[in-house]
Amino acid sequence: MNQSRLTTTALTILRVALGFLFAAHGWQKFNEWTIAGTQAAFAQMGVPAASSPTRAATNWCCSLAPLPWPSP
């Protein structure tokens, strides 16, 4: 796939911005609401397995995962 330099740059900026938003959201869950608070909020919303500490920790860690890059 032959993409222009502008398209590649725009996609990179978009991915970095989205990655920052996901990381900030995950940090808020971890730092401000705590894992216990996040679990309680998930339980109140009816999220399955919300009482599992693994579920909340996984959600936070996955928010820090980088977005997949397209194949060259």
Secondary structure, 3 states (H helix, E strand, C coil): CCCCHHHHHHHHHHHHHHHHHHHHHHHHHHHCCHHHHHHHHHHHHCCCCCCCHHHHHHHHHHHCCCCCCCCC
